[in-house]
Amino acid sequence: MFGKDLVRLKDLRCGVTGMFYQALKKREKAGDLVVVTIDEYLTSQVCSKCSTCTLEKVSPVVGFSVLACTACYTL
């Protein structure tokens, strides 16, 4: 979402995403919080714990897209 200042989010004005990111970075500089940028590429396919592409759907769960890692067995 970085560099996409013309994205409309729930009827907000254009450019709000860039202003929101700048406000977060300003609060980080003040020491109020920590901003961590995450690359969105393959975030739903890579396990956040072991960083492998071994996520598969959990079979007993119907109607939800619950994924489990076959390498470290986390949901």
All heavy atoms as TSV, in Angstrom:
chain	resi	resn	atom	element	x	y	z
A	1	MET	N	N	0.813	-1.178	0.000
A	1	MET	CA	C	0.000	0.000	0.000
A	1	MET	C	C	0.865	1.254	0.000
A	1	MET	O	O	0.364	2.340	-0.089
A	1	MET	CB	C	-0.908	-0.030	1.212
A	1	MET	CG	C	-2.030	0.928	1.117
A	1	MET	SD	S	-3.289	0.480	2.260
A	1	MET	CE	C	-4.641	0.338	1.185
A	2	PHE	N	N	2.148	1.080	0.078
A	2	PHE	CA	C	3.037	2.222	0.079
A	2	PHE	C	C	3.216	2.725	-1.336
A	2	PHE	O	O	3.369	1.955	-2.264
A	2	PHE	CB	C	4.383	1.848	0.696
A	2	PHE	CG	C	4.234	1.344	2.100
A	2	PHE	CD1	C	4.368	0.011	2.381
A	2	PHE	CD2	C	3.908	2.202	3.121
A	2	PHE	CE1	C	4.193	-0.469	3.663
A	2	PHE	CE2	C	3.744	1.738	4.402
A	2	PHE	CZ	C	3.891	0.409	4.673
A	3	GLY	N	N	3.182	4.032	-1.508
A	3	GLY	CA	C	3.303	4.610	-2.824
A	3	GLY	C	C	1.993	4.636	-3.581
A	3	GLY	O	O	1.936	5.023	-4.727
A	4	LYS	N	N	0.908	4.220	-2.961
A	4	LYS	CA	C	-0.409	4.225	-3.589
A	4	LYS	C	C	-1.285	5.239	-2.868
A	4	LYS	O	O	-2.229	4.893	-2.175
A	4	LYS	CB	C	-1.039	2.836	-3.526
A	4	LYS	CG	C	-0.260	1.772	-4.259
A	4	LYS	CD	C	-0.956	0.449	-4.121
A	4	LYS	CE	C	-0.166	-0.642	-4.800
A	4	LYS	NZ	N	-0.792	-1.947	-4.633
A	5	ASP	N	N	-0.987	6.500	-3.007
A	5	ASP	CA	C	-1.717	7.536	-2.286
A	5	ASP	C	C	-3.108	7.790	-2.848
A	5	ASP	O	O	-3.899	8.490	-2.233
A	5	ASP	CB	C	-0.921	8.840	-2.288
A	5	ASP	CG	C	0.332	8.716	-1.452
A	5	ASP	OD1	O	0.368	7.832	-0.592
A	5	ASP	OD2	O	1.252	9.510	-1.663
A	6	LEU	N	N	-3.434	7.249	-4.000
A	6	LEU	CA	C	-4.737	7.507	-4.585
A	6	LEU	C	C	-5.729	6.375	-4.344
A	6	LEU	O	O	-6.738	6.280	-4.999
A	6	LEU	CB	C	-4.585	7.752	-6.092
A	6	LEU	CG	C	-3.725	8.964	-6.435
A	6	LEU	CD1	C	-3.571	9.082	-7.930
A	6	LEU	CD2	C	-4.322	10.234	-5.863
A	7	VAL	N	N	-5.452	5.529	-3.374
A	7	VAL	CA	C	-6.343	4.428	-3.042
A	7	VAL	C	C	-7.440	4.953	-2.121
A	7	VAL	O	O	-7.169	5.643	-1.152
A	7	VAL	CB	C	-5.565	3.287	-2.335
A	7	VAL	CG1	C	-6.505	2.191	-1.895
A	7	VAL	CG2	C	-4.500	2.750	-3.249
A	8	ARG	N	N	-8.704	4.615	-2.445
A	8	ARG	CA	C	-9.807	5.039	-1.588
A	8	ARG	C	C	-10.080	3.960	-0.542
A	8	ARG	O	O	-10.254	2.798	-0.880
A	8	ARG	CB	C	-11.058	5.292	-2.410
A	8	ARG	CG	C	-10.947	6.511	-3.280
A	8	ARG	CD	C	-12.248	6.784	-3.994
A	8	ARG	NE	N	-13.299	7.222	-3.107
A	8	ARG	CZ	C	-13.489	8.477	-2.706
A	8	ARG	NH1	N	-12.670	9.416	-3.112
A	8	ARG	NH2	N	-14.493	8.792	-1.926
A	9	LEU	N	N	-10.101	4.337	0.702
A	9	LEU	CA	C	-10.379	3.412	1.783
A	9	LEU	C	C	-11.666	3.826	2.477
A	9	LEU	O	O	-11.714	4.839	3.161
A	9	LEU	CB	C	-9.241	3.405	2.802
A	9	LEU	CG	C	-7.892	2.919	2.305
A	9	LEU	CD1	C	-6.844	3.121	3.375
A	9	LEU	CD2	C	-7.969	1.469	1.919
A	10	LYS	N	N	-12.741	3.064	2.279
A	10	LYS	CA	C	-14.023	3.283	2.941
A	10	LYS	C	C	-14.476	4.736	2.855
A	10	LYS	O	O	-14.705	5.395	3.860
A	10	LYS	CB	C	-13.970	2.816	4.387
A	10	LYS	CG	C	-13.757	1.332	4.526
A	10	LYS	CD	C	-13.815	0.906	5.960
A	10	LYS	CE	C	-13.555	-0.581	6.049
A	10	LYS	NZ	N	-13.565	-1.046	7.407
A	11	ASP	N	N	-14.559	5.245	1.648
A	11	ASP	CA	C	-15.052	6.600	1.364
A	11	ASP	C	C	-14.214	7.704	2.000
A	11	ASP	O	O	-14.719	8.780	2.296
A	11	ASP	CB	C	-16.506	6.743	1.780
A	11	ASP	CG	C	-17.401	5.838	0.964
A	11	ASP	OD1	O	-17.128	5.618	-0.229
A	11	ASP	OD2	O	-18.380	5.351	1.539
A	12	LEU	N	N	-12.942	7.457	2.235
A	12	LEU	CA	C	-12.062	8.519	2.705
A	12	LEU	C	C	-11.498	9.251	1.501
A	12	LEU	O	O	-11.479	8.749	0.392
A	12	LEU	CB	C	-10.924	7.934	3.546
A	12	LEU	CG	C	-11.353	7.251	4.836
A	12	LEU	CD1	C	-10.145	6.634	5.506
A	12	LEU	CD2	C	-12.028	8.212	5.767
A	13	ARG	N	N	-11.008	10.447	1.721
A	13	ARG	CA	C	-10.450	11.222	0.616
A	13	ARG	C	C	-9.171	10.595	0.090
A	13	ARG	O	O	-8.480	9.887	0.793
A	13	ARG	CB	C	-10.145	12.646	1.082
A	13	ARG	CG	C	-11.377	13.419	1.420
A	13	ARG	CD	C	-10.977	14.793	1.933
A	13	ARG	NE	N	-12.121	15.642	1.946
A	13	ARG	CZ	C	-12.294	16.652	1.107
A	13	ARG	NH1	N	-11.378	16.923	0.213
A	13	ARG	NH2	N	-13.362	17.386	1.169
A	14	CYS	N	N	-8.866	10.895	-1.165
A	14	CYS	CA	C	-7.638	10.395	-1.773
A	14	CYS	C	C	-6.429	10.983	-1.053
A	14	CYS	O	O	-6.448	12.124	-0.602
A	14	CYS	CB	C	-7.584	10.777	-3.247
A	14	CYS	SG	S	-8.823	9.940	-4.219
A	15	GLY	N	N	-5.381	10.219	-0.955
A	15	GLY	CA	C	-4.161	10.690	-0.318
A	15	GLY	C	C	-4.105	10.422	1.173
A	15	GLY	O	O	-3.123	10.746	1.824
A	16	VAL	N	N	-5.157	9.842	1.726
A	16	VAL	CA	C	-5.217	9.599	3.172
A	16	VAL	C	C	-4.212	8.539	3.591
A	16	VAL	O	O	-3.630	8.619	4.668
A	16	VAL	CB	C	-6.651	9.230	3.593
A	16	VAL	CG1	C	-6.695	8.784	5.030
A	16	VAL	CG2	C	-7.567	10.413	3.391
A	17	THR	N	N	-3.972	7.539	2.743
A	17	THR	CA	C	-3.052	6.472	3.128
A	17	THR	C	C	-1.642	7.013	3.316
A	17	THR	O	O	-0.949	6.613	4.250
A	17	THR	CB	C	-3.037	5.359	2.075
A	17	THR	OG1	O	-2.720	5.914	0.806
A	17	THR	CG2	C	-4.364	4.657	2.013
A	18	GLY	N	N	-1.207	7.912	2.448
A	18	GLY	CA	C	0.117	8.512	2.594
A	18	GLY	C	C	0.208	9.384	3.827
A	18	GLY	O	O	1.211	9.377	4.540
A	19	MET	N	N	-0.853	10.145	4.100
A	19	MET	CA	C	-0.872	11.003	5.288
A	19	MET	C	C	-0.885	10.160	6.559
A	19	MET	O	O	-0.241	10.510	7.550
A	19	MET	CB	C	-2.083	11.935	5.253
A	19	MET	CG	C	-1.985	12.966	4.158
A	19	MET	SD	S	-3.370	14.103	3.955
A	19	MET	CE	C	-4.507	13.740	5.200
A	20	PHE	N	N	-1.609	9.044	6.531
A	20	PHE	CA	C	-1.667	8.155	7.683
A	20	PHE	C	C	-0.299	7.546	7.972
A	20	PHE	O	O	0.147	7.485	9.121
A	20	PHE	CB	C	-2.700	7.054	7.436
A	20	PHE	CG	C	-2.852	6.084	8.564
A	20	PHE	CD1	C	-3.365	6.489	9.776
A	20	PHE	CD2	C	-2.488	4.759	8.410
A	20	PHE	CE1	C	-3.506	5.602	10.822
A	20	PHE	CE2	C	-2.629	3.860	9.442
A	20	PHE	CZ	C	-3.139	4.278	10.651
A	21	TYR	N	N	0.405	7.110	6.912
A	21	TYR	CA	C	1.747	6.551	7.075
A	21	TYR	C	C	2.705	7.601	7.621
A	21	TYR	O	O	3.515	7.309	8.499
A	21	TYR	CB	C	2.240	5.990	5.742
A	21	TYR	CG	C	3.596	5.351	5.840
A	21	TYR	CD1	C	3.765	4.148	6.500
A	21	TYR	CD2	C	4.718	5.956	5.277
A	21	TYR	CE1	C	5.010	3.552	6.605
A	21	TYR	CE2	C	5.961	5.360	5.371
A	21	TYR	CZ	C	6.098	4.175	6.036
A	21	TYR	OH	O	7.337	3.587	6.142
A	22	GLN	N	N	2.614	8.830	7.132
A	22	GLN	CA	C	3.475	9.900	7.636
A	22	GLN	C	C	3.189	10.182	9.102
A	22	GLN	O	O	4.110	10.436	9.888
A	22	GLN	CB	C	3.281	11.165	6.811
A	22	GLN	CG	C	3.864	11.079	5.425
A	22	GLN	CD	C	3.554	12.314	4.590
A	22	GLN	OE1	O	2.810	13.191	5.008
A	22	GLN	NE2	N	4.122	12.361	3.400
A	23	ALA	N	N	1.917	10.139	9.499
A	23	ALA	CA	C	1.563	10.355	10.905
A	23	ALA	C	C	2.122	9.234	11.781
A	23	ALA	O	O	2.610	9.482	12.893
A	23	ALA	CB	C	0.051	10.441	11.057
A	24	LEU	N	N	2.070	7.997	11.282
A	24	LEU	CA	C	2.648	6.879	12.036
A	24	LEU	C	C	4.151	7.040	12.199
A	24	LEU	O	O	4.698	6.802	13.280
A	24	LEU	CB	C	2.344	5.555	11.336
A	24	LEU	CG	C	0.916	5.047	11.414
A	24	LEU	CD1	C	0.759	3.802	10.574
A	24	LEU	CD2	C	0.512	4.777	12.844
A	25	LYS	N	N	4.844	7.421	11.123
A	25	LYS	CA	C	6.291	7.618	11.196
A	25	LYS	C	C	6.648	8.766	12.145
A	25	LYS	O	O	7.648	8.707	12.861
A	25	LYS	CB	C	6.864	7.896	9.808
A	25	LYS	CG	C	6.789	6.701	8.857
A	25	LYS	CD	C	7.503	5.487	9.385
A	25	LYS	CE	C	8.972	5.561	9.132
A	25	LYS	NZ	N	9.701	4.382	9.592
A	26	LYS	N	N	5.813	9.804	12.187
A	26	LYS	CA	C	6.045	10.937	13.102
A	26	LYS	C	C	5.919	10.477	14.559
A	26	LYS	O	O	6.734	10.833	15.406
A	26	LYS	CB	C	5.034	12.037	12.798
A	26	LYS	CG	C	5.259	13.309	13.545
A	26	LYS	CD	C	4.250	14.359	13.108
A	26	LYS	CE	C	4.444	15.666	13.805
A	26	LYS	NZ	N	3.447	16.663	13.411
A	27	ARG	N	N	4.906	9.642	14.843
A	27	ARG	CA	C	4.736	9.116	16.201
A	27	ARG	C	C	5.851	8.155	16.565
A	27	ARG	O	O	6.267	8.061	17.725
A	27	ARG	CB	C	3.392	8.402	16.335
A	27	ARG	CG	C	2.202	9.299	16.127
A	27	ARG	CD	C	1.291	9.553	17.284
A	27	ARG	NE	N	1.299	8.715	18.409
A	27	ARG	CZ	C	0.304	7.915	18.777
A	27	ARG	NH1	N	-0.781	7.827	18.043
A	27	ARG	NH2	N	0.382	7.221	19.871
A	28	GLU	N	N	6.380	7.429	15.561
A	28	GLU	CA	C	7.511	6.545	15.817
A	28	GLU	C	C	8.743	7.357	16.186
A	28	GLU	O	O	9.486	7.005	17.101
A	28	GLU	CB	C	7.794	5.691	14.589
A	28	GLU	CG	C	8.967	4.745	14.787
A	28	GLU	CD	C	9.300	3.959	13.534
A	28	GLU	OE1	O	9.137	4.495	12.436
A	28	GLU	OE2	O	9.750	2.817	13.674
A	29	LYS	N	N	8.959	8.459	15.485
A	29	LYS	CA	C	10.112	9.307	15.768
A	29	LYS	C	C	10.016	9.914	17.168
A	29	LYS	O	O	11.019	10.092	17.850
A	29	LYS	CB	C	10.216	10.429	14.733
A	29	LYS	CG	C	11.493	11.229	14.841
A	29	LYS	CD	C	11.538	12.326	13.795
A	29	LYS	CE	C	12.147	11.761	12.544
A	29	LYS	NZ	N	12.440	12.807	11.531
A	30	ALA	N	N	8.776	10.174	17.608
A	30	ALA	CA	C	8.561	10.721	18.949
A	30	ALA	C	C	8.728	9.660	20.038
A	30	ALA	O	O	8.807	9.985	21.219
A	30	ALA	CB	C	7.177	11.346	19.048
A	31	GLY	N	N	8.772	8.388	19.647
A	31	GLY	CA	C	8.969	7.323	20.620
A	31	GLY	C	C	7.687	6.729	21.148
A	31	GLY	O	O	7.706	5.960	22.103
A	32	ASP	N	N	6.549	7.053	20.537
A	32	ASP	CA	C	5.261	6.554	21.011
A	32	ASP	C	C	4.966	5.134	20.536
A	32	ASP	O	O	4.253	4.389	21.197
A	32	ASP	CB	C	4.131	7.472	20.553
A	32	ASP	CG	C	4.230	8.853	21.180
A	32	ASP	OD1	O	4.836	8.963	22.267
A	32	ASP	OD2	O	3.708	9.807	20.586
A	33	LEU	N	N	5.487	4.758	19.376
A	33	LEU	CA	C	5.197	3.439	18.833
A	33	LEU	C	C	6.304	3.006	17.885
A	33	LEU	O	O	7.217	3.764	17.603
A	33	LEU	CB	C	3.846	3.423	18.104
A	33	LEU	CG	C	3.612	4.487	17.028
A	33	LEU	CD1	C	4.067	4.025	15.683
A	33	LEU	CD2	C	2.137	4.793	16.979
A	34	VAL	N	N	6.210	1.787	17.403
A	34	VAL	CA	C	7.175	1.246	16.454
A	34	VAL	C	C	6.415	0.861	15.186
A	34	VAL	O	O	5.436	0.119	15.251
A	34	VAL	CB	C	7.903	0.002	17.022
A	34	VAL	CG1	C	8.812	-0.603	15.982
A	34	VAL	CG2	C	8.678	0.375	18.257
A	35	VAL	N	N	6.846	1.377	14.044
A	35	VAL	CA	C	6.215	1.067	12.769
A	35	VAL	C	C	7.061	0.016	12.062
A	35	VAL	O	O	8.254	0.195	11.878
A	35	VAL	CB	C	6.091	2.334	11.888
A	35	VAL	CG1	C	5.509	1.987	10.532
A	35	VAL	CG2	C	5.252	3.381	12.582
A	36	VAL	N	N	6.417	-1.080	11.675
A	36	VAL	CA	C	7.100	-2.153	10.971
A	36	VAL	C	C	6.448	-2.289	9.600
A	36	VAL	O	O	5.250	-2.536	9.504
A	36	VAL	CB	C	6.989	-3.490	11.734
A	36	VAL	CG1	C	7.665	-4.606	10.968
A	36	VAL	CG2	C	7.559	-3.360	13.123
A	37	THR	N	N	7.227	-2.106	8.544
A	37	THR	CA	C	6.686	-2.282	7.194
A	37	THR	C	C	6.823	-3.740	6.793
A	37	THR	O	O	7.859	-4.369	7.010
A	37	THR	CB	C	7.429	-1.388	6.188
A	37	THR	OG1	O	8.814	-1.687	6.235
A	37	THR	CG2	C	7.227	0.069	6.507
A	38	ILE	N	N	5.750	-4.294	6.239
A	38	ILE	CA	C	5.710	-5.693	5.847
A	38	ILE	C	C	5.418	-5.767	4.362
A	38	ILE	O	O	4.464	-5.170	3.880
A	38	ILE	CB	C	4.630	-6.456	6.635
A	38	ILE	CG1	C	4.942	-6.415	8.126
A	38	ILE	CG2	C	4.512	-7.888	6.150
A	38	ILE	CD1	C	3.872	-7.000	8.991
A	39	ASP	N	N	6.245	-6.515	3.639
A	39	ASP	CA	C	6.010	-6.727	2.227
A	39	ASP	C	C	4.787	-7.620	2.064
A	39	ASP	O	O	4.716	-8.703	2.649
A	39	ASP	CB	C	7.238	-7.377	1.585
A	39	ASP	CG	C	7.108	-7.541	0.088
A	39	ASP	OD1	O	6.266	-6.848	-0.522
A	39	ASP	OD2	O	7.853	-8.353	-0.473
A	40	GLU	N	N	3.795	-7.178	1.293
A	40	GLU	CA	C	2.546	-7.913	1.162
A	40	GLU	C	C	2.652	-9.117	0.226
A	40	GLU	O	O	1.730	-9.921	0.165
A	40	GLU	CB	C	1.456	-6.976	0.657
A	40	GLU	CG	C	1.145	-5.854	1.608
A	40	GLU	CD	C	0.129	-4.884	1.042
A	40	GLU	OE1	O	-0.502	-5.199	0.012
A	40	GLU	OE2	O	-0.026	-3.815	1.621
A	41	TYR	N	N	3.748	-9.260	-0.482
A	41	TYR	CA	C	3.902	-10.348	-1.442
A	41	TYR	C	C	3.979	-11.696	-0.730
A	41	TYR	O	O	4.810	-11.897	0.160
A	41	TYR	CB	C	5.155	-10.123	-2.289
A	41	TYR	CG	C	5.399	-11.181	-3.326
A	41	TYR	CD1	C	4.555	-11.293	-4.424
A	41	TYR	CD2	C	6.438	-12.067	-3.211
A	41	TYR	CE1	C	4.763	-12.260	-5.379
A	41	TYR	CE2	C	6.663	-13.043	-4.167
A	41	TYR	CZ	C	5.814	-13.137	-5.251
A	41	TYR	OH	O	6.019	-14.101	-6.190
A	42	LEU	N	N	3.096	-12.593	-1.040
A	42	LEU	CA	C	3.024	-13.962	-0.516
A	42	LEU	C	C	2.731	-14.040	0.989
A	42	LEU	O	O	3.019	-15.055	1.619
A	42	LEU	CB	C	4.299	-14.751	-0.811
A	42	LEU	CG	C	4.614	-15.050	-2.267
A	42	LEU	CD1	C	5.948	-15.778	-2.368
A	42	LEU	CD2	C	3.526	-15.889	-2.901
A	43	THR	N	N	2.150	-13.011	1.589
A	43	THR	CA	C	1.892	-13.070	3.028
A	43	THR	C	C	0.868	-14.125	3.406
A	43	THR	O	O	0.902	-14.649	4.505
A	43	THR	CB	C	1.421	-11.711	3.569
A	43	THR	OG1	O	0.299	-11.267	2.798
A	43	THR	CG2	C	2.519	-10.688	3.531
A	44	SER	N	N	-0.043	-14.467	2.503
A	44	SER	CA	C	-1.039	-15.484	2.817
A	44	SER	C	C	-0.562	-16.886	2.455
A	44	SER	O	O	-1.273	-17.854	2.675
A	44	SER	CB	C	-2.346	-15.187	2.081
A	44	SER	OG	O	-2.144	-15.234	0.688
A	45	GLN	N	N	0.628	-17.015	1.886
A	45	GLN	CA	C	1.121	-18.327	1.481
A	45	GLN	C	C	2.371	-18.763	2.233
A	45	GLN	O	O	2.753	-19.921	2.173
A	45	GLN	CB	C	1.434	-18.322	-0.014
A	45	GLN	CG	C	0.222	-18.049	-0.863
A	45	GLN	CD	C	0.575	-17.901	-2.323
A	45	GLN	OE1	O	1.714	-18.139	-2.709
A	45	GLN	NE2	N	-0.382	-17.500	-3.120
A	46	VAL	N	N	3.012	-17.849	2.963
A	46	VAL	CA	C	4.253	-18.152	3.679
A	46	VAL	C	C	3.970	-18.180	5.178
A	46	VAL	O	O	3.313	-17.285	5.709
A	46	VAL	CB	C	5.341	-17.106	3.355
A	46	VAL	CG1	C	6.590	-17.357	4.159
A	46	VAL	CG2	C	5.648	-17.110	1.873
A	47	CYS	N	N	4.465	-19.188	5.861
A	47	CYS	CA	C	4.295	-19.298	7.308
A	47	CYS	C	C	5.058	-18.172	8.005
A	47	CYS	O	O	6.226	-17.923	7.709
A	47	CYS	CB	C	4.808	-20.654	7.785
A	47	CYS	SG	S	4.693	-20.875	9.571
A	48	SER	N	N	4.396	-17.499	8.929
A	48	SER	CA	C	5.033	-16.382	9.626
A	48	SER	C	C	6.036	-16.845	10.677
A	48	SER	O	O	6.880	-16.070	11.113
A	48	SER	CB	C	3.975	-15.508	10.286
A	48	SER	OG	O	3.248	-16.264	11.237
A	49	LYS	N	N	5.955	-18.112	11.074
A	49	LYS	CA	C	6.860	-18.615	12.104
A	49	LYS	C	C	8.137	-19.199	11.515
A	49	LYS	O	O	9.236	-18.880	11.960
A	49	LYS	CB	C	6.142	-19.675	12.939
A	49	LYS	CG	C	6.916	-20.121	14.144
A	49	LYS	CD	C	6.078	-21.033	15.015
A	49	LYS	CE	C	6.830	-21.432	16.263
A	49	LYS	NZ	N	6.035	-22.333	17.089
A	50	CYS	N	N	8.008	-20.043	10.484
A	50	CYS	CA	C	9.201	-20.704	9.951
A	50	CYS	C	C	9.593	-20.217	8.548
A	50	CYS	O	O	10.584	-20.673	7.995
A	50	CYS	CB	C	9.000	-22.211	9.930
A	50	CYS	SG	S	7.692	-22.778	8.831
A	51	SER	N	N	8.825	-19.309	7.960
A	51	SER	CA	C	9.114	-18.682	6.657
A	51	SER	C	C	9.240	-19.677	5.510
A	51	SER	O	O	10.075	-19.534	4.636
A	51	SER	CB	C	10.373	-17.830	6.744
A	51	SER	OG	O	10.211	-16.810	7.688
A	52	THR	N	N	8.386	-20.691	5.519
A	52	THR	CA	C	8.361	-21.641	4.408
A	52	THR	C	C	6.999	-21.568	3.716
A	52	THR	O	O	6.014	-21.139	4.312
A	52	THR	CB	C	8.589	-23.087	4.891
A	52	THR	OG1	O	7.567	-23.419	5.832
A	52	THR	CG2	C	9.954	-23.250	5.521
A	53	CYS	N	N	6.932	-22.014	2.472
A	53	CYS	CA	C	5.689	-22.022	1.698
A	53	CYS	C	C	4.970	-23.355	1.842
A	53	CYS	O	O	4.687	-24.035	0.861
A	53	CYS	CB	C	5.977	-21.732	0.229
A	53	CYS	SG	S	6.457	-20.055	-0.105
A	54	THR	N	N	4.695	-23.752	3.063
A	54	THR	CA	C	4.086	-25.060	3.300
A	54	THR	C	C	2.725	-24.937	3.963
A	54	THR	O	O	2.344	-25.780	4.782
A	54	THR	CB	C	5.009	-25.921	4.176
A	54	THR	OG1	O	5.276	-25.213	5.391
A	54	THR	CG2	C	6.304	-26.251	3.474
A	55	LEU	N	N	1.955	-23.917	3.635
A	55	LEU	CA	C	0.637	-23.749	4.226
A	55	LEU	C	C	-0.399	-24.523	3.420
A	55	LEU	O	O	-0.423	-24.478	2.198
A	55	LEU	CB	C	0.251	-22.267	4.262
A	55	LEU	CG	C	1.071	-21.383	5.190
A	55	LEU	CD1	C	0.588	-19.948	5.106
A	55	LEU	CD2	C	0.974	-21.864	6.620
A	56	GLU	N	N	-1.266	-25.240	4.132
A	56	GLU	CA	C	-2.338	-25.997	3.512
A	56	GLU	C	C	-3.617	-25.777	4.305
A	56	GLU	O	O	-3.573	-25.508	5.504
A	56	GLU	CB	C	-2.005	-27.488	3.466
A	56	GLU	CG	C	-0.841	-27.813	2.563
A	56	GLU	CD	C	-0.563	-29.303	2.499
A	56	GLU	OE1	O	-1.300	-30.084	3.147
A	56	GLU	OE2	O	0.388	-29.674	1.809
A	57	LYS	N	N	-4.765	-25.915	3.638
A	57	LYS	CA	C	-6.045	-25.745	4.306
A	57	LYS	C	C	-6.261	-26.852	5.327
A	57	LYS	O	O	-5.889	-27.998	5.107
A	57	LYS	CB	C	-7.187	-25.756	3.301
A	57	LYS	CG	C	-7.276	-24.503	2.486
A	57	LYS	CD	C	-8.532	-24.490	1.661
A	57	LYS	CE	C	-8.621	-23.170	0.920
A	57	LYS	NZ	N	-9.858	-23.086	0.141
A	58	VAL	N	N	-6.893	-26.488	6.445
A	58	VAL	CA	C	-7.224	-27.463	7.481
A	58	VAL	C	C	-8.543	-28.110	7.079
A	58	VAL	O	O	-9.548	-27.429	6.870
A	58	VAL	CB	C	-7.344	-26.771	8.857
A	58	VAL	CG1	C	-7.730	-27.760	9.929
A	58	VAL	CG2	C	-6.048	-26.074	9.205
A	59	SER	N	N	-8.560	-29.425	6.959
A	59	SER	CA	C	-9.723	-30.133	6.407
A	59	SER	C	C	-10.963	-30.130	7.300
A	59	SER	O	O	-12.063	-30.017	6.783
A	59	SER	CB	C	-9.344	-31.558	6.029
A	59	SER	OG	O	-8.854	-32.244	7.142
A	60	PRO	N	N	-10.882	-30.279	8.626
A	60	PRO	CA	C	-12.127	-30.341	9.403
A	60	PRO	C	C	-12.858	-29.006	9.481
A	60	PRO	O	O	-14.036	-28.980	9.768
A	60	PRO	CB	C	-11.697	-30.789	10.787
A	60	PRO	CG	C	-10.238	-30.894	10.795
A	60	PRO	CD	C	-9.732	-30.579	9.443
A	61	VAL	N	N	-12.208	-27.922	9.211
A	61	VAL	CA	C	-12.836	-26.609	9.296
A	61	VAL	C	C	-13.516	-26.319	7.966
A	61	VAL	O	O	-12.871	-26.242	6.931
A	61	VAL	CB	C	-11.791	-25.515	9.628
A	61	VAL	CG1	C	-12.469	-24.172	9.719
A	61	VAL	CG2	C	-11.069	-25.859	10.920
A	62	VAL	N	N	-14.843	-26.161	7.988
A	62	VAL	CA	C	-15.614	-25.937	6.766
A	62	VAL	C	C	-16.110	-24.494	6.746
A	62	VAL	O	O	-16.595	-23.973	7.744
A	62	VAL	CB	C	-16.809	-26.908	6.697
A	62	VAL	CG1	C	-17.625	-26.660	5.446
A	62	VAL	CG2	C	-16.325	-28.338	6.744
A	63	GLY	N	N	-15.969	-23.831	5.609
A	63	GLY	CA	C	-16.494	-22.481	5.462
A	63	GLY	C	C	-15.513	-21.381	5.805
A	63	GLY	O	O	-15.801	-20.218	5.596
A	64	PHE	N	N	-14.373	-21.726	6.335
A	64	PHE	CA	C	-13.368	-20.737	6.687
A	64	PHE	C	C	-12.057	-21.103	6.006
A	64	PHE	O	O	-11.777	-22.274	5.790
A	64	PHE	CB	C	-13.152	-20.670	8.208
A	64	PHE	CG	C	-14.380	-20.275	8.960
A	64	PHE	CD1	C	-15.155	-21.229	9.590
A	64	PHE	CD2	C	-14.765	-18.950	9.026
A	64	PHE	CE1	C	-16.284	-20.877	10.281
A	64	PHE	CE2	C	-15.891	-18.586	9.722
A	64	PHE	CZ	C	-16.667	-19.540	10.351
A	65	SER	N	N	-11.260	-20.117	5.702
A	65	SER	CA	C	-9.968	-20.402	5.070
A	65	SER	C	C	-8.881	-20.423	6.144
A	65	SER	O	O	-8.104	-19.496	6.286
A	65	SER	CB	C	-9.648	-19.378	3.995
A	65	SER	OG	O	-9.632	-18.090	4.552
A	66	VAL	N	N	-8.864	-21.477	6.928
A	66	VAL	CA	C	-7.863	-21.662	7.977
A	66	VAL	C	C	-6.719	-22.458	7.376
A	66	VAL	O	O	-6.913	-23.537	6.821
A	66	VAL	CB	C	-8.460	-22.400	9.192
A	66	VAL	CG1	C	-7.397	-22.640	10.237
A	66	VAL	CG2	C	-9.612	-21.602	9.763
A	67	LEU	N	N	-5.508	-21.903	7.486
A	67	LEU	CA	C	-4.326	-22.566	6.942
A	67	LEU	C	C	-3.424	-23.038	8.073
A	67	LEU	O	O	-3.298	-22.372	9.099
A	67	LEU	CB	C	-3.561	-21.610	6.035
A	67	LEU	CG	C	-4.322	-21.053	4.833
A	67	LEU	CD1	C	-3.466	-20.026	4.108
A	67	LEU	CD2	C	-4.715	-22.162	3.892
A	68	ALA	N	N	-2.802	-24.174	7.877
A	68	ALA	CA	C	-1.853	-24.720	8.847
A	68	ALA	C	C	-0.545	-25.019	8.138
A	68	ALA	O	O	-0.535	-25.466	6.997
A	68	ALA	CB	C	-2.413	-25.975	9.506
A	69	CYS	N	N	0.554	-24.784	8.816
A	69	CYS	CA	C	1.878	-25.058	8.263
A	69	CYS	C	C	2.184	-26.533	8.469
A	69	CYS	O	O	2.054	-27.055	9.578
A	69	CYS	CB	C	2.923	-24.192	8.944
A	69	CYS	SG	S	4.592	-24.457	8.318
A	70	THR	N	N	2.627	-27.189	7.402
A	70	THR	CA	C	2.961	-28.608	7.516
A	70	THR	C	C	4.379	-28.821	8.036
A	70	THR	O	O	4.725	-29.924	8.429
A	70	THR	CB	C	2.825	-29.303	6.156
A	70	THR	OG1	O	3.651	-28.638	5.203
A	70	THR	CG2	C	1.385	-29.283	5.667
A	71	ALA	N	N	5.177	-27.761	8.095
A	71	ALA	CA	C	6.552	-27.883	8.592
A	71	ALA	C	C	6.630	-27.701	10.109
A	71	ALA	O	O	7.259	-28.487	10.812
A	71	ALA	CB	C	7.462	-26.880	7.905
A	72	CYS	N	N	5.949	-26.653	10.628
A	72	CYS	CA	C	6.051	-26.384	12.080
A	72	CYS	C	C	4.712	-26.593	12.802
A	72	CYS	O	O	4.625	-26.369	13.995
A	72	CYS	CB	C	6.579	-24.977	12.323
A	72	CYS	SG	S	5.495	-23.669	11.735
A	73	TYR	N	N	3.666	-27.006	12.078
A	73	TYR	CA	C	2.362	-27.347	12.632
A	73	TYR	C	C	1.705	-26.221	13.416
A	73	TYR	O	O	1.142	-26.415	14.473
A	73	TYR	CB	C	2.463	-28.607	13.512
A	73	TYR	CG	C	3.026	-29.785	12.775
A	73	TYR	CD1	C	4.311	-30.226	13.040
A	73	TYR	CD2	C	2.295	-30.422	11.788
A	73	TYR	CE1	C	4.859	-31.295	12.342
A	73	TYR	CE2	C	2.817	-31.485	11.081
A	73	TYR	CZ	C	4.099	-31.919	11.363
A	73	TYR	OH	O	4.620	-32.967	10.670
A	74	THR	N	N	1.778	-25.014	12.907
A	74	THR	CA	C	1.073	-23.880	13.506
A	74	THR	C	C	-0.062	-23.467	12.581
A	74	THR	O	O	-0.001	-23.665	11.373
A	74	THR	CB	C	2.003	-22.685	13.739
A	74	THR	OG1	O	2.569	-22.286	12.498
A	74	THR	CG2	C	3.081	-22.988	14.732
A	75	LEU	N	N	-1.100	-22.876	13.136
A	75	LEU	CA	C	-2.231	-22.381	12.335
A	75	LEU	C	C	-1.927	-21.027	11.782
A	75	LEU	O	O	-1.275	-20.226	12.324
A	75	LEU	CB	C	-3.501	-22.310	13.188
A	75	LEU	CG	C	-4.050	-23.637	13.633
A	75	LEU	CD1	C	-5.268	-23.426	14.513
A	75	LEU	CD2	C	-4.427	-24.517	12.468
